[in-house]
Amino acid sequence: MELELRGRRALVTGSSGGIGAAIADKLAAEGCGVLVHGRSKGAAESVAERVRAIGADAEVVLGDLTTDGVVEQVARAALDFGARILVNNAGPFAEHDWDTSRAEDWRAAFDGNVVSTVGVTQALLPPMRDDGWGRVINIGSRAVTTPLPNMVEYSAAKAAVVNMTTSLAQHLAGSGITANCVSPGVIMTSSFERMFRTRVGDGVDDWSRLEAEAAAQYAPNPTGRLGRAGDIAHAVTFLASPLAGYINGVNLRVDGGITRTP
């Protein structure tokens, strides 16, 4: 299917690895230029090189979005790049429950997942309005519907992301800009693998067996496996395309069916 993304340009925050890198790769495969964002120059440049290798434009912007001035720096780079597609993927997570979470953990979760997302979005909306076209796609989590007892501040922050996505879609009515959220289930990234190995210990080297255990115990779902970064990238890329113009204000769960509510 031709997604009509050739020649368009996107900023994908947190795209130097994991889900963000997969989104950058998929957008580029459709001919979309990508501004790669991350904190590691080497990792971000590696993704940008892959994007260029398949014939799409790529540039890199670096910085921790929770650090003073970095949101403005990244937004300026996105405006100079001509981005009219914004994928707010960057967002830290940590494991805390109600007994172990501290005030600073809650602040970090909301700064990293909500406040920085708002700042970048607000900066990129004016040129989208001027063009009468744009896409804002926020990355949520299955935790927005079924909060995780071991990730309490992260679950709450991602719930806020979905809430503000819906309000943004209403705010942008008639502008030609859509705002949607994609909420992944448990995705097999290097960070998840490290987290799960910590749970079970380092004695098992066979990740295929560990993945089956993780899917059965940590993330039981009707599909019977963990998600892949590509599963999220395909959904995001479609929502970024002109073909998805009548999809607006939704929270699309890409979680293998683990969420059992409507």
C-alpha positions, 0 to 999 in steps of 0.5 A: 500500500502506498502511504503517500509519505514520500517527501514529508518530514518527521521528528521522532523523539527518542529515536536513537534506539528501540521503538523510536528507531523502528519508527524512524526506519519505517517512516524512511522506508515510505520515503519520509525524511526523519529528524532523529533525536536521542541522547547518544550521538553515536546511536542517533547517527547510526539510525540516521545513516540507515535512513539515508542508506535507503534514500530518505533525508535524515538529520540528528538532534541531541539532548535530554528533553527534561533538561532546561532549554533542550525542548526549545533546541529540539523544536528549533531543529524540527522547524528548520527540518520542516517536520509536519509529522511529530512522533512523541516517543521519548519517555522514561520508565522505572519500576516503583510501587506505592511504597517505593515511589518518591516525589522525585520519581513522580516528577521525573515521570511527568517531566519525561512523558508529559511536560516535554511532550507538551513543549515539543508539540506546542512548538510544532503546531504553528507551521502545521496550522499554516500548512493545513496539515500535520500529524501528532502521534503520542506513544502511550502504554497498555498501563493507561487502561490497566495501571501497573502496580509496579510502575505507578508513576509511569502508568499515571503519566501515560494516562495523562498522555492519552487524555491530552491527546484527546483534548488536542484532537478537539482543540485542532478541529478543522485544522487538518491536523490529527492527534492520536495515541499508540499504546504498546503492550509489552515490547521486546526491546533491549531495555525490557530484556534487561529488566526481565533478566534482572527478575529471573537472574542471569543464569539463563542465556537462551532468550527464546526460552526467557521470552516464552516465560515472559509472555506467559507470566509477565504479559499473557495475551491472546497472541501468545508472544511479546510485541516487536518494535516493528509492530508499533512502527507499522501502526504509527506510520499508518497514522502518520500518513494522509490515508489516516485523515479520518482517524483522530483522537484515538488511543490505538492499543497494539498489545496482542490483546492483553488489555481486556477492556473495550 
